Amino acid sequence: MGTPSLQHFIEIEDLTGEQFWGLLGLARRLKEEWLRTGHNEPILAGKNLAMVFQKPSLRTRVSFEMGMRHLGGHAAYLSPQEIGLGQRESVPDVARVLSGYVEGLMARVFDHAHLVALARWATVPVINGLSDYSHPCQALADLFTLWEHWSWGELAGRVLAYVGDGSNNVATSLIMAAGKVGMRVVVISPPNYTPDPAVVTRSGAEVTITADLNAVRGADVLYTDVWVSMGQEAERQRRLAALAPYQVNPTLVERTGNPDVVVMHCLPAHRGEEITDEVMDGPHSIVFPQAHNRLHAQKALLAHLLGNVPLE
C-alpha cells in the first residue's frame, strides 16, 4: 500500500508524517525535473484552479499560478471585490458554485472558519493559501528548503529558533510541521506573543517557549516574521514596542554560536524592524531560495490533489 491520498490541504496537523514527507518528496522530484529539463510534464492538462483572495499576495498568487502553468493547467484569480466571501455571497454557496467550474480551490482568507466551510461544502480539493490561524503552504516550503539546504539529510533533531511574534499563523504551521519531521522548536517571544498551548500539544513537536534571547544558542535555523501583519495596523505601536528587542540582527546571529546557522523569513519583510539588511542580505540568509521554493512546494500539492500523483 502507498501513502494515503489527501482530500484537502487545510491543516498540517491533519496530515500523517508519512503524508508530509510524501509531499516533500514529490516537491523534490518536480523541482529536479524542472531544473533538469526546463519544464514539467503536463500532468494537469485540462485542469483548472480557482484562486480566491481576501488578502493580497505576491508569493502565494504567483507560485500557484505558475505552478499550474508549469504542470499544464490553468489558474483563475478571483479578487475580494469579485466574490465578497461570506458577505456578498455565503461561503457554502461559493464552494458549491466553484466546484462545478474547476478541479480545485485555493483560498487566502482572514477567517480560518471560511476555509473550513469551503472544504466542507466543496466537492473538489481545497488548499489553505493562508488564514488568520495558519499558513501550511509556507511551512511546507520552509521545511522543503531546509531539507534541500542540508543536502537532503536528516531534519530530525535539528533546532529551529523562531524569534518574535510566536502567536502568529506562520509560527503555528512551523510548529505543526516540525512535529511531522522530528525537528525541535524554540519560540523566543515576549509575554502575550507566545503560541497557543493547544497548538503545541497537538503538534507532537518538542517545543520550548521562552522570552530569553540566549535560547538561540545552538540553533540551526533563525526564523522571523513581520511584527505587524495585515489587519493588525491599529496595534502597530504597541507591537513595535513589545517586539523591538527581538530583532534578528548580526548580534543575534552571532549569539547562536553556530557558524552554519541559516536565517529564514516568510516575506514580505519590514527591513529594519524584525530583521536587518545585514542579515537579510548576508551569508546566513536563505530567504530568497525559501521564497522560490514556494513554487515547488505548491506544485507538489497541485500534482497530488488535482492530478492524483501518488505520495511515495
N, C-alpha and C positions, 0 to 999 in steps of 0.2 A: 504494500500500500504506500502511496505517496503522501506528501504533506496535504492535509485537508485544505480545500479552497476557501477563500474568503467570500463573504456575501457583500459586505461593505467595508470601508476603512474609516471608521469614526473615532475609535479609541485604540491606542496601542495596548492598553490593559486587556482588551478583548482578544488579543492575539496570543497564541502559544509562542513559546520561544522558538519552536520549530518553524512556525509560520513567519516570525520576524526574520529569522536567519534565511528563510527561503526567499523573502523579498530582497534582502541584501545580496544574496547570491544571484538573483535574477537581474538586479541593477548592475552587478559586476559584468555579467555576460552581455548585457545590452550595451554597456559602455565600451567594453573591449571590442565588440563587433563594430560599433560606430567608429572607434579610433582606428581599427584595422582596415576597414573598407570605405569609410567616409559616409556610410549610411546604415540604416537598419532594414531588415526585411519588413515589407508592408503587411504586418500581421493584423493591423487594424483597418485594412482597406474596407471602405463602405461603412465604417463605424463612426459615430458622432458623440461628442461630449458637450453637454450644456454646462457652462461655467457661470454660476450665479454669484454675483458680488454685491455685498453690502459695504465692504471695506475696500479701499483702493489697494493696489499691489503692483510691484514690479516683478519680483521673482515668481510668485505664485501664478500670475497670469501667463507670463512668458514661458515658464517651464512646462506648464500644462499644454499651452497652445503649440509650442514647438515639439513637445513630446508626442502629441497626437499627429503632427505633421510628419515627424521622423518615422512614425510607425504606420504611415499611410492613411490615417484618419483625418477627421476634421473637428475643430472646436468652435463653439459659438459663444461669444462673450455677451452676457446679459447684465446690464448696469443696474444700480439700485433704482434708478428712475423708471426703468422698463418693467420691473416686477413689483416693487414695493412689498417685499416678502413679509407676510404677517400683518400688513396694513391694507394696501390696495387689494391684495388677494391672500387668502388663507394659505398657510404652509401645506396642508394636505391637498388643497386644490392645485397648487403649483406642482407638487410632486406627481400627482396623477396625470396632469396635463403633459408635463415634460416627458414622463415615462412613455408616452405614445409617440414622441418625436425622436428620441435619442436612445443610445445604448448605455449611457452613464451620465451621472450628475456630479459636479464638483461645486461645493458651496463654501464661500468665505464670508462668515457672518459675525455679528456681535453676540447674539444669544445662542448659547450651545443647544438650548431646547429646540431651536429651529432645525438644527442638524438631526437631532434625534427624531423629530417629527418627519423630516424628509425621508430618512431611512425607513421609518415605519410605513409610510404611505407609498413610497416609490416602488415600482416593480423592476427597476434597474439598479445597478450598484450606485452607491452614494459615497463620495470621498469628502472628508473633512479638510478643507483648504485652510482653515483657521477658525477658531471661535474664541470667546472670552475665557473659556475653560482650558482649551488645549490646542496644540499645533503639531499633530502627529507627523505630517509630511516633513516638517522641519527636522524633527528628531530622527526620522528615518534617514534623511540625507546626511545629518550630522554624524550618525554612527557609521554610515557608509564611508564618509570622508575619513574618519579615524581609522577604520579598518584598512582602507586603501593607503593612508599615510604610513601606517605601520606594516606595510608590505604584506597585507592580508594575513597578519599574525593574530595572536590571541587578543581579545578585548577583555576577557575575564581577569579581574584583579587590577585593572588599570583604574586610576583615580581621576575623576572629573570634578574640578572645583568650580562651582557656579557662584559668581560674585555679583551681588546687587539685589534686585527685587526677586527673591526666591518664591514669591507667591504667584508669579505670572504664568501665562499659558505655556510658554516655552519651557520654563523650569519644570512644570508639571509633566510635559511629554518627555523631557530628558530623563526625569526620574523613572518614569514608566519604561522607557527604552532601556535604561541601564539594568533594570531588573530582568530583562529578557536575555541579556548577554553576559551578566555577571560583573559589570563594572561597579565600582564604588563611587558614590556621590557625596561631596562635601558642599553643603549650601552655606554660604557666608553672607549673612544678611542682618540688618538691624532689626530690632523688635518690630512687630507688626508687618514685616515684609517676608515672613517665612512661609514655607509650603504648608498646605492643608495637611494635617496629620493623617487624614483618611487616605490621601493620595500616597503618602509614604508607606502606609500599612499595606495598601492594595498592591503596590508596585513589587513587593518582594525584594527590593533592592536594599543594599546596605547603605544607609543614608545617615550622615552626621550633619546636624544643624547647629550653627554657632554664629556669634557676632564677631569672633576673633579672627582678624585677618592673618594671623600667624598660622591658621589652619590650612593655608595654601601650601605649606611646606610639604614637599614630596609629590605634589600634583603632577600628573601627566598632561592635563588639559586645564587651561583657564578659560572660562566661558562667561560672557556677559551679554546683556541686552539693554535696550533703552530703559531709562527710568520713568519716562512719561510716554505711555502708549496712546494710540488713538482712543478717544473717549475719556481720557484722564486729564485733559488740559486744565480743568479747574483746580486740580490738585498739584499743579506743576511746582509751585514754590515750596510747598510742604515736602514733596517728594525729593526735590533737589537738595534741600537742607538735610534730610534724613540720610540720603544715599551718597552725599558728596565724599565721605571718607572711603567709599568702596569703589573708587575709580580704578580701572585696570591701566596701570602706567608702568614705566620701566622699573620703578622701585618694587612694585608688587610682583612683576615677573621675576626679578632677581630673588625675591623672598621665597620663591618656590624651591630654590636650591637645585633645580633641575635644568641643566643646560639644554636639554632636548624638549622642554615643555612647549606645547603648542597653544596658541591663542585662537579662540573662535568667537564669532559674533553672528547672530542670525540676520542682521541688517533689517532696515536701514539703521545706520549708526548716527548718533549725535556726537560727533567728534568733539573732544574737549569736555564732554560730560562723563559718560560711563567709560570711555576709552580714549586714549590719546593718539595723536597721529603717529608718534614714535613707535607705539606698539602695533597699531592697526597696519602700518606700512613696513613694519620691521621684520627681522629674520624669523621670529617665532610665529608670525601670523600665518594661518591657513584660511583666512576669512574668505578670500575670493575663490580658491578651489572648493571651499564649502558651499558658497553660493552657486557655483557652476554645477555642483553635484545634485542640486535640486532637480535639474533636468533628468538625470539618470535615475534617481530615486522615483520620480514621478512616472517615468516610462515603465518602470517595473510594476507600479500599481496599475497603470493603464493596461499593460500587456496581460496581466493576470486577471483583472476584474472585467475588462471589456473583451479581451482576446482569448480568455481561458487558457493562457500559457501556464503550465503547472509550476508549482513551487517544489524545488528539489531539495 
